[in-house]
Amino acid sequence: MRHQIYKIQVLGPTFPEDLHFSISAMGVRILLLGNGGREHALAWKLAQSDLLDCLYVCPGNGGTAQEPKTVNVDLSTSDFPRLVDFAVKNKVDLVVPGPEQPLVDGIETHFRKVGIPVFGPSELAAKMEGSKAFSKDFMARHNIPTAAYRIFKNDQINEAVDYVKTCGHKVVLKASGLAAGKGVLIPETTEEAIAGLQDIMVKNVFGTAGNEVVIEELLTGPEVSVLAFSDGYTIVPLPAAQDHKRIGEGDTGLNTGGMGAYTPAGVATPAIMDQIMKETLRPTIDGMRRDGFPFVGLLFTGFMLNPSGPKVLEYNVRFGDPETEALMLLLSDEVDLVSVMMACANHHLDSTKISVRPGFAVSVILASQGYPGAYPKGKVIDFKPVPSNVVVFHAGTTKAGNNIVTSGGRVLAVTAYAPSIQEALDAAYLGVDAISFEGKTYRRDIGHRALNAIHDKAPGLTYAQAGVSVDAGNDLVEIIKPYVRSTRRTGADAEIGGFGGIFDLKATGYRDPVLVSGADGVGTKLRVAVDVGIHDLVGIDLVAMSVNDLLVQGAEPLYFLDYYGCGKLDVKVASQVVKGIADGCQQAGCALIGGETA
């Protein structure tokens, strides 16, 4: 039994500022770092665990403090000594960093020194996100599919310019370091590429993040994100997601942190997910371990589904936002996120089951007016009831008296789960309509790629749409049955109705017969028949030509199997042709045993 008295600063409606309180329990205590929608979604799922004693969210937001067993803690996520001191005093069992910066800055080392595990990678492993140059070289070393690239230091501007002039393909310019998601330029022309290099390498528009520049080949195709749990040995991917980076509908306007997401993404078929696992995820985890920096935590990999196969765009070493909000709703109720994270940190993920519900989850971001540029704060948010399958995750909110007010660019993530993507979207937008604040900004086309894929699927082609009348075919069969019966002979009953014909050779009295087959057709004669409107003679001629081919082999004509093809079935014309075939069979002494109309 643990019993600890402590003093913390808390934010939110549950505890007033500067409150002393105690918790006595035998469960797991977790310190979750961050204050966005991602962290609220993780808190929401973690709080459902029976294993959880207390979840401290640092600093949290107006929504995290409303979750059961959850308390906001007013500490800076960059003040590692104070975080460690808090965790030790309050007997924290696991630390979960939400954003990438603490991981890249080496927070895992600080907690490892005091014996507290971290659901997240070491400082060296976090370079997979912290340095694009590092991750590209890793991919090249381990033959992981990615775009062609070159790396240049910021004093190699002339070499970089020469490369974009001579590489022979469109390029993407990436500041190697962390640039708050803004360090990527996609120039349309060589001149724009050169100007972009000047901005990054000379004008330092991305600061020290641009000390190295990665120049990549521009890839095309749909993008997907795959989030996967790993303990350094085992890796378990979640369904692929697609997000919406641009602020405007139709993927227009400025890039943002993400205006919405849905999962699973239909373009990531089971075959593609299998390819991603075999060619990227498994080699990544094995390669990092062999290189001496095993990965523990959540690996986020962005892919371009190129015509030549999935290629890696980037690695992130933490949960994505807003993908996490949707994925948390897709996880099955049986998944205990506390257990999963503890299993990753303690290297026994293979003992934990991770499953998802059938169906779809979507997340629609509500942003402040002006985002991703300057935006106001402190706008009061009014919440009305939302559908039962909708969860509203707070991102940029805070508690102000009795109100929840805006405090960030992305304010809320309205997230829904349903059996179909359309039902999930409908529910999410009902949730959007139930929330109001001044300047509420959101996209109305989240999931448009999935919906377009559904609408673009060609409907099944019916016989009628193909110009085929089943009724006309049936009428023809009834008309020609008497003609066919008139050709009955030993070995054949001359009844039609199937697409093949049956003939009993034994009934003819032959011993050890050798069969001779012949086939013929009509062309010029058909043209004449169409012009004069006389069709029965075509049938007689057709039989005669085929029978002649048998007679020259010394064979007896036994049966005739016909094929009638036309653009549109004219029952009168077709019946005349078949009548002529039947007349020809009678004259040749063979049976008309069936055929095909097409």
N, C-alpha and C positions, 0 to 999 in steps of 0.2 A: 504494500500500500504506500502511495506517495502522497505527501501533503506539503504544499509549498505556499507560503504567503509572499506576495510581491506587489509592487506598485508599478502600474504602466499608464501611459497616456493612451486613451482610446477615442475612436471617432465613431459616431453612429448612434442610432436611437436606443440601443440596448443598455449601454453603460455611459454615464456622464463623464466628463473630463476629470482626470486626476483622482481615480477611484481605487481604493484598496479592496481586493477581494481574494478569495482562495478557492482552489479547485482540488478536489480529492477524487482520484480515480486510478484505475489500473490500465487504462487504454493508452493509445498512441497520441502523442502530442506533436503537432506539425507546425512549422513556421513557413508560411507561404509569402514570398516577396513579390510585390507588385500592386498596381492599383487600377488595372484595366478590365475590360470585358473578359479577357482570357482568364484573369485571376478570379473573377466572380464565378465564371463557369466551372473552374477547377474547385473552388470552394463549395459550390452547390453540389458537385458530385462527391467530393470528399466528405462532406457533412452527412451524407446518407449512410456512411460506413458505421457498422456497429463497433468496429475496432477503434474509432476515433474518440478520444477523450476531449481534446480541445484543439481548435485550429486558430492560430494567430496569423492574421493577415497584415502585412507591413508594407505600405501604410493602409492599404485597402481603400474602399470607396463607400458611397452611400448605400450600395446594395450588399456588399459582403457582410457587413455587420448585422444584417437582417437574417442571415442563415443560422440555423441551430448550431450550438457548440462552437460558434465562431466569434472572434473578437478582433477588432482593428487595433493595431499597435502603431503609435506615432513615433516611428524611428526612420531615419534615412536608410535606403537600401544600399547606399554607397559607404556607409559608416560600418565597415566590417567588424572592428573591435567591439563596438557597442552591440551589434547584432549577436556576436558570439557570447558576449557577457549576458545578454538577455536570455539566449538559448540555454546556456549552462545553468543559470539561476532558476529557470523555469522547467528544467529537465525535458527539453525538446528532444524528440527521438529522430526527427527527420526534417531537413530543410529542403524546400522546393522553390528555387528561383524561377520567377515567371519570365522577366525580360532577359535579353541576351547580355546586357552590359555587365552585370555582376559576374556572370560566368566567364566572360572574356577577361575580366579583371582579376580572376583567380579566387573567387569566393569559396570554391570547393576546398582549396588548401587550408584556408583559415578554420573551417569547421572540422576538417579531417584531423587537424592537429589536436583538437580537443575531443576527438572520438565521436563526433556527431556526423552521421552519413548525410550525403547530399544527393537528391534526385537531380542529377545534372553532371556534366563532364568536368574534367580537370581543366586547368588553364590552357594546357597544351592542346588537349582535345577540342577545346572551345575555339581554337584558331581555325577550325573548319568553317566557322562563320565569321570570325574576327578578321581573317585574312583571305581574300579571294585568291590571291597568288598562292598561298599555302594550299588551299583546297584544290586548285587546278593542278598544281604539281602532284598532289596526292592522287588525283584521278588519273593523271597520265602514268604515274608509277604503277598503278594497280589495274590499268586497262579498263577503267570505268567509262562508259560512253558519255562524251561531253563535246561541246563545240571546240573547234580548232582555236588556238589562242597563242598570244605572246605577252610577256610581262616586261614592263619598262619602269625603271626608276624615274623620279621626277626630274633628274638632270639629264635624261635621255630623250628630250623632246624631239630633237632632230631625227633620231633613229625611229621614234614612234611615228612621226609624220611620214617618213619614207615607207614605213610598213603599211600604213593605211593607203598610201598611193599605189603600192605594188602588190598587195595581197590578193587582189582579184576577186574579192567578195565584199558584200556589205558587212559592216562591223557594229559591235556594241562596245561602248566604253564604260568600264567599271572602275571606280575608285576601290582599291583593294581593301581598305579598312572600313570600319563601321561608320556609316554616314546617315544614320536615322532613316534608312530606307530610301534615301534620295540620291545615292551615289552612282546611278546608272543613267547613261545617255544613249539614245538610239538615233544617230544622225541619218538623214536621208541621202546625203551626198558626201563625196570626199571632202568638199570644202567645209561642210558642217562638222565632219569628223575632226578636221584640223582645228577648227575653232573650239570644239569641245576639248581637245587635248590641251589647247592653250588655257582654257578655263581651269582644268583640273591640275595641270602640271606647272603652270606659270602663275596664274592668278589665285591658285589655291582656294577655289570656291568651296571645296569640301574639306578644307583644313588638312590636318595630318592624315586623314583617311586617304588622301590622294598622293601620298608619298610614293606609292607604287600604283601603276595603272595596268589593268588587264584589258587587252584588246581581243575581243572574241569574234568569231564568225557569227553572223546573225542567223539564228535558227527560226524556222517557221513551223506552225502547227498549233494545235490546242495545248494549253498549259494545264497541268494538274499538280496538286500538292499531296504528298504521301507522308503522313505522320506515323512513326513507328517507335514502340517501346523497345529498349535494349538494356541488358545487364552487362554488356561487354562480350557476351558469347552468343546468347539467343537474341533474335530480333523478331518482333511481332508487329506487322503493319496493320494500320487501321484502313478502312475504305478510303479511296482517293477523294479529294475535295477539289472544287474549283472556286476561286474567289473572284472578286470584281474590284480591281484596283482603282479605276478611274472614277472621278467624282460624278461625271455625267452619264445619263442613260445612253445606251448604245456604245458604251466604253469610250466616251469622249471626255475631254477636259483634263485637268491635272491629276497626277498620281496621288493616291492617298495610302493610308495604312491598310485600307480594305473597306469597302462599303457593303459587303455581304458575301455569303458563301453558301454552298450547298454540297451535300454528300449523300450517297456516293455519286461520283461523276461517271455517267454512262460511257464516256469515251474511253475510260480506263477499264476495258473489258477484262474478264478473268485471264485471258491469254496475255494481255499487256501487263497485268499485275504480276503474273507468274514471271514474265520476262524482267520486270523491274526487280523482283526479288532475287532472281538468279544473276542478273548482270550488274546490279547496282547495290542493293541493300546488303545482301550477304557478303559480297566482296568488300564493301565499305567497312562493315563491322569487323570482319576478319583482318582486313588490311590495317585498320587502326590499332588492333591488338598486336599484330606482328610488328608494327612500327613503334610500339612502346607507349602508345597513348590510347588505351581501350576506352570505348565510349559507353557511358552510363547515363541513362535518362531518356529523353524524347528526341529522336532525330527527325527533323523536318527536311524533306528533300523536294525541291521544285524540279519538275520535269517538263520538257517540251516533247510532245508526242510527234516527233519528226517522221517523215515518210520512211526513213531508214531504221526507225525504232526509237524508243524512249531515250532521251539524252538529258543529263543533269544540267540544270541551270544554276543551282546553288544549293548549299547546305545551310540549314539553320540548326542550332543546337538546343532548341527549346520549342514549346508549343507555339503554333501560329495563331494569329488573331486576324480575322474572325473565324478561321476554320475550327478552332477549339470549341467555340460556343455550339456549333452545329454537331460536332463529333461527340460531345458530352451527352447530348440528347439521343444520339444514335447508339451509344453503348447500352447493352442490355442491363436490366435491373440487377442481374446476378453479379455483374462486375463490381468488385470492391476496389475502388481506386486507391485506397490506402494500402491494401494488400499488394496491388500491382506495383506501386511506387516503392514500397519496402522491399519487394522481391527484386526489383531492378537494382536498388542500392546495395542489396546484400547478395547479388549475383546468383539468384535462383529463380529467374523469371520462368524457366521451363516448368516450374511447379504450380504456376498460376494460370487460370483460364481467363482468356479475354475474348468476349463475343459481342456481336452487335445485333440489334433488332432488324428484322426485315422492314424495308420501307426507306423513307427519306427524311433528312433534317435540313432545314434552311435557316439562315440567319440574316436579318435585314438591319443594317446599321442606321441609327438616327444620329445625325451630326448637327453641330452648331452652324448657324449661318456664317458663311465666310470661309469655313474649313475647305481645303487644307491651308488657307492663308490665315490672316488674323481673324479672330472671332471673339465675341463677347462672352462673358461668364456670369454666373449668378442668376440665370433665368430659372424661374420656378417651374417645376415639372408637375403636371397633373396626370395622375394615373387612374384610369377606370378599369373595371374588370376585363380580363382577357380570356380567350377560350382555354379550356382545360388542358389542351395539348400545346400551349404556348408558355414559354418561360422568358421573362424579361431580365437580361443580364445588364448590370450597370457597368459603364466604362468610365466616362468623364462626369461623375456626379459626386456630390458631397452633401452632408447634412448641415442645414442652416436653420436653427431653431426647430420648428415642427415641419419644415419643408425639406424636400430633396431638390437641389438646384444643380444647374449645369456647371461643370468645372473643367471641361476639356473639349477638344475638337470632335472626337467621336464620343457620343453621350451614352447611348444605350444600344444593346444588341437584342432585337426582338427575334426570338428563336422558336421554331415549331417543328414538331415531328408528326408524320402521317404516313399512311401506307403508300401514297403516290406523291410525286413531286408537285403536281398541281394542287393536291389537297394541303400539302405542307405550306406551299406559298400562299394559298388562300387564307389559311389560319394565321400565318405570320402577318399578313397585311391587315387582317382584322385586329391583330394586336397593335400594329402600327397606328391604326385609326383610334385606338383606345387611349393613346398617349398624346399629350400636347404640351408644347412649350414654345415660346416665342423664337422664331427662326428655325423651326424644325426642318431639317434637310435630309432627304433620303432618295434612293433610287427606286423606281417603280418596276424595274426590269430585272431584278435579281433572279437568277435561274434561267435567263433567256436562252442560253446556249442549250440547256437541257430541253427546254420546251421546243426550240427550233428543231432539234434533232428528232423529237417525237413527231412534230408536224411535217417534217420533210420526208418521213418514211412513206414510200409509195403505198397506197392502199392495195389490198389484194385484188387482183384482176379476176373478174367474174367472166363466165362464158358469154353473158349478154354484153359486157363491156368490150369483149374481144370480137363481137359481131357474130357470135355463134348462138343459134336458137335451138335449145334442147327440144322444144316442142316441135319445131320443124323436122328435126331429126327423127323424132318418134313417129310423126306423120308419114315420113318417107318409108320407114320400116314397115308400117302397116300396109302401105300401098304395094310394096314390092314383094311381100311374102308370097302371094299367089304365083308371081313370076318365078320365084326361086323354087317353089314346090314343083313347078312344071318340069324342072330339070332332074327330078329324083331318079336315081339309078342304083344298081347293086353296089353296096359299100358306102352309100351316103343317103341320109334321110332328107337332105336339102332343106333343113330348117335353119333360119338365121336368128340372130339375137345377140350372139357373142361377137368378139372381134377376130376370132380365129375360126378355122373350119376343121371338121373331123371327117376322116375317110378310113374305112375298114378294109385294108388290103386283103386280109384273109378271106373276106366274103367274096372277092372276085375270082378266087380259085388259083391265083398265081402262087408258084413255088419259088422261093429265093429270088424275088423280083429285084431288078435294078431300076431305081427311080430316075427319071429325067425331068428336070425342071426348066421352065422357060418364063421369061417376063418380057413384056413389051408395053408400049404406050402410044398415045396418039398426039400429034402436034398439029400439022397442017390440016389434017382432016377435021380436027376440032374447030379450027378457025372457020372452015367452010360450013360446018354444022351450025356454028353460032350465027353466021351471016344469013343462012337460008332458013334457020329455025327448025331444022330436022335433026333430031338427036339419037333416035333409036339405031340408025345405021352405024353410028360411031361404035356402039356396043358390039354389034355383030362383027365389025371390022377388027375390033380389039381382040375378040376371042379368036378370030380367024388367024391373025398374025401370030398369036401365041401358040395355037394348035399346030400351025405349019412348022414352027421350030421344033415341036416334039416329033412330028411325023418324019421329018428328015433324019431323025435319030432312030427310026423304026419303033417308036413308042406309041402306046395307045393313050389318048387323052382320057384322064380319069376325073379330074376335078379342076375347077377354076376358082381362084381367090382374087377378088377385085379390090382396087383402091380408087376412091373417087375424091378428088381434091377440088375445092372451089373457094373463092373469096367470100361468097355469101350463098347459103344453100337455097336454091330454087327447087322446091319439091317437084314441080311439074317437069322441069328439065331433067332433074336427077332420075326421076322414075322412068322417063323415056330412055335414058341411057341404060339403066339396069334392065329394062324390058328387052332392049336390043342385045345385051349381054346374055340374058336368059335364052333368047331365040338362037343366038350363036351356039350356046352350050347344047341346046337340043339338037341342032344340026350336026354338032361334033360328037354327040353321045357322051358328053361329060357333065358332071353335076356342078352347079353354082353353090358352093358350100359356105360362103360368107364373104366379109370384106370390111373395109374401113372407110369412113367418110370423114374428111377433114376440111 
